[in-house]
Amino acid sequence: MMSVINAIYFSDRQQNDLSPENDEVGEVCIANISPLERRKRLVFGIKQFLFTLVVLAVMIVLHLNPFWRLSLLFLFWASAIGYFQARDKT
């Protein structure tokens, strides 16, 4: 009788494990920012990324010490945060 009931839910026998570890609760993503704010963050991320690329190009053209390029990490980081916040709707 149990195998008939399990066959109703899943066709694969391995997915029928009813242990609490395998119980997955469906995640619901509710956007906590408006579409306008997501757009602002996306535009900021893109502008920041382009600005950082320009600064990097200037550093390369001026033959500055490569260690100065490490400071661009924070600019790239800010652009990535803006992009991913817009993408994840947070």
Beta strands, then each sheet from edge to edge (+ up, - down):
end
